[in-house]
Amino acid sequence: MKLAISAETGNISGPVDARFGRAKGFIIHDTETGKNEFIDNTQNLNSAQGAGIQSAKTIINAGADVLITGNVGPKAFSALKAAKIEIFTGAKGSASDAIQDYISGILIKAEDANVESHW
């Protein structure tokens, strides 16, 4: 399974980015191999609009099964849901902490967006 975590850095010990669409990047963690890959999101971080949908496409194209983030807006939520990606919000601490919180069942699956558009 591949987990996508919104991240402020490419380091697994770095902090989770509370924003999804305008996250600095995404760590893709493969639970089977334990390998991590960082996908830079600068193009969407600086985007005037559509950052959430474009970031969702990035996660979909990376083959993620699950998104772990702090917050996600309605358009990104819809795009991810349509691609059958499970969304978990409220992640805090490091990306590594967020992965452990997901595995431990501490994070709660999001049933809807938890912030407005353009957050």
TITORBA-381538 format. One line per 2 residues: for each residue x, y, z of N, C-alpha, C. Coordinates in steps of 0.05 Angstrom, whole numbers, plus 5000, padded with zeros to 4 digits. Layout:
! residues N
X/Y/Z/X/Y/Z/X/Y/Z | ... $
! end
This chain:
! residues 119
5017/4977/5000/5000/5000/5000/5018/5025/5000 | 5009/5045/4986/5024/5070/4985/5009/5092/5000 $
5023/5105/5019/5012/5127/5034/5024/5153/5024 | 5008/5173/5020/5018/5199/5013/5014/5217/5037 $
5036/5231/5045/5034/5248/5068/5042/5276/5059 | 5025/5296/5065/5032/5324/5058/5055/5332/5077 $
5077/5341/5065/5101/5346/5081/5114/5373/5074 | 5127/5384/5095/5141/5409/5091/5169/5405/5080 $
5180/5381/5083/5206/5374/5072/5206/5345/5061 | 5227/5338/5048/5229/5311/5038/5239/5291/5058 $
5243/5300/5082/5254/5282/5103/5230/5271/5119 | 5230/5245/5123/5209/5231/5138/5206/5241/5167 $
5228/5253/5177/5228/5264/5204/5218/5293/5204 | 5214/5304/5180/5205/5332/5178/5175/5333/5184 $
5165/5358/5188/5137/5361/5196/5117/5356/5173 | 5093/5347/5182/5071/5345/5163/5063/5374/5156 $
5056/5378/5130/5045/5404/5122/5015/5403/5127 | 5005/5422/5142/4977/5423/5149/4959/5427/5125 $
4970/5438/5103/4954/5442/5079/4959/5419/5060 | 4938/5412/5045/4941/5392/5024/4948/5405/4998 $
4930/5421/4987/4934/5432/4960/4959/5449/4957 | 4966/5463/4978/4989/5481/4978/5012/5470/4995 $
5012/5444/4999/5034/5432/5013/5060/5436/4997 | 5082/5437/5012/5108/5440/4998/5115/5415/4982 $
5105/5392/4991/5109/5367/4976/5095/5344/4989 | 5100/5321/4979/5087/5296/4989/5108/5274/4992 $
5107/5261/5014/5124/5237/5018/5106/5213/5011 | 5115/5197/4993/5100/5173/4985/5115/5150/5000 $
5101/5138/5018/5113/5116/5034/5100/5090/5026 | 5117/5071/5018/5108/5044/5010/5109/5027/5035 $
5086/5018/5044/5085/5002/5069/5097/4974/5066 | 5099/4965/5041/5110/4938/5037/5140/4938/5036 $
5152/4959/5024/5181/4960/5021/5194/4978/5042 | 5178/4996/5054/5189/5016/5073/5203/5039/5059 $
5202/5040/5033/5216/5061/5018/5199/5086/5017 | 5213/5109/5016/5200/5135/5014/5209/5150/4990 $
5191/5165/4978/5197/5182/4955/5185/5209/4961 | 5199/5230/4954/5189/5257/4957/5180/5269/4930 $
5156/5279/4929/5146/5293/4905/5143/5322/4912 | 5158/5339/4898/5157/5368/4902/5130/5379/4892 $
5119/5397/4907/5093/5409/4899/5094/5439/4895 | 5118/5450/4890/5122/5478/4887/5104/5491/4866 $
5099/5477/4844/5082/5488/4823/5054/5494/4834 | 5044/5478/4852/5017/5482/4863/5018/5500/4888 $
5040/5500/4902/5043/5517/4925/5040/5547/4917 | 5050/5553/4894/5049/5581/4884/5027/5587/4864 $
5009/5568/4860/4988/5570/4840/4967/5590/4850 | 4956/5606/4832/4935/5626/4839/4909/5612/4846 $
4903/5590/4831/4879/5575/4837/4882/5546/4827 | 4865/5528/4836/4865/5501/4827/4887/5483/4840 $
4899/5494/4862/4921/5479/4875/4911/5452/4886 | 4887/5451/4898/4877/5426/4909/4873/5404/4888 $
4861/5412/4866/4855/5392/4845/4881/5383/4832 | 4900/5401/4828/4926/5393/4816/4942/5376/4835 $
4941/5382/4861/4955/5365/4880/4942/5338/4882 | 4915/5336/4879/4901/5311/4879/4911/5294/4855 $
4914/5307/4832/4924/5292/4808/4952/5282/4813 | 4968/5297/4827/4996/5288/4834/4995/5263/4851 $
4978/5263/4870/4975/5240/4888/4964/5215/4873 | 4944/5220/4856/4932/5199/4840/4954/5187/4822 $
4969/5204/4808/4990/5195/4790/5012/5180/4804 | 5016/5186/4829/5037/5172/4845/5028/5144/4854 $
5003/5138/4849/4993/5112/4856/4985/5108/4886 | 4981/5131/4899/4974/5129/4928/4947/5116/4933 $
4945/5102/4955/4920/5090/4963/4907/5106/4985 | 4924/5120/5000/4915/5135/5024/4929/5162/5024 $
4914/5183/5032/4926/5209/5036/4924/5215/5066 | 4947/5224/5077/4948/5233/5105/4956/5262/5105 $
4940/5279/5116/4945/5308/5115/4933/5322/5140 | 4938/5348/5142/4925/5363/5163/4897/5371/5155 $
4894/5383/5131/4868/5393/5122/4866/5389/5092 | 4841/5386/5083/4835/5383/5054/4810/5398/5047 $
4810/5412/5025/4787/5428/5016/4768/5411/5000 | 4744/5423/4993/4723/5407/4980/4729/5397/4952 $
4743/5413/4935/4748/5404/4908/4769/5381/4908 | 4790/5385/4924/4810/5363/4926/4797/5338/4938 $
4781/5342/4958/4767/5319/4971/4751/5303/4950 | 4736/5317/4934/4720/5304/4913/4737/5289/4893 $
4759/5301/4884/4776/5289/4864/4789/5264/4876 | 4798/5265/4900/4811/5242/4913/4791/5220/4918 $
4767/5227/4927/4746/5208/4933/4738/5193/4907 | 4736/5208/4885/4729/5196/4859/4751/5176/4850 $
4775/5180/4858/4797/5162/4851/4800/5140/4872 | 4781/5138/4891/4781/5117/4912/4805/5118/4930 $
4815/5143/4935/4837/5146/4954/4824/5153/4981 | 4832/5138/5002/4822/5144/5029/4836/5168/5039 $
4822/5185/5054/4833/5211/5063/4832/5211/5094 | 4854/5217/5106/4856/5220/5135/4867/5248/5141 $
4851/5263/5156/4859/5291/5163/4867/5292/5193 | 4877/5315/5201/4884/5319/5229/4912/5310/5236 $
4928/5303/5216/4956/5293/5221/4973/5316/5232 | 4989/5309/5251/5007/5329/5264/5034/5316/5269 $
5054/5332/5275/5080/5322/5281/5096/5316/5256 | 5113/5297/5257/5130/5290/5234/5114/5272/5215 $
5124/5269/5191/5112/5251/5172/5114/5222/5183 | 5135/5216/5196/5138/5190/5209/5117/5185/5231 $
5112/5206/5247/5091/5205/5267/5064/5200/5254 | 5059/5214/5232/5033/5211/5218/5029/5183/5208 $
5050/5171/5197/5049/5143/5188/5042/5125/5211 | 5055/5128/5234/5050/5111/5257/5022/5115/5268 $
5012/5141/5268/4985/5146/5277/4965/5133/5258 | 4970/5132/5232/4953/5119/5213/4952/5088/5219 $
4976/5077/5221/4978/5048/5226/4965/5040/5252 | 4968/5057/5273/4957/5052/5299/4927/5057/5301 $
4915/5068/5280/4887/5074/5280/4879/5099/5294 | 4898/5117/5300/4893/5142/5314/4879/5162/5296 $
4888/5163/5271/4876/5182/5252/4848/5172/5244 | 4831/5191/5240/4803/5184/5233/4799/5190/5203 $
4786/5172/5190/4781/5175/5161/4761/5198/5157 | 4768/5216/5139/4752/5240/5133/4727/5232/5117 $
4704/5242/5124/4680/5237/5110/4673/5261/5091 | 4687/5283/5095/4683/5307/5079/4707/5325/5082 $
4708/5346/5066/4729/5366/5069/4726/5379/5096 | 4749/5388/5107/4748/5400/5133/4756/5430/5133 $
4761/5441/5109/4766/5470/5106/4752/5479/5081 | 4749/5506/5079/4737/5518/5055/4757/5518/5032 $
4748/5523/5008/4765/5527/4985/4784/5550/4990 | 4808/5550/4978/4828/5571/4980/4837/5576/5009 $
4839/5554/5024/4848/5557/5052/4877/5561/5053 $
! end
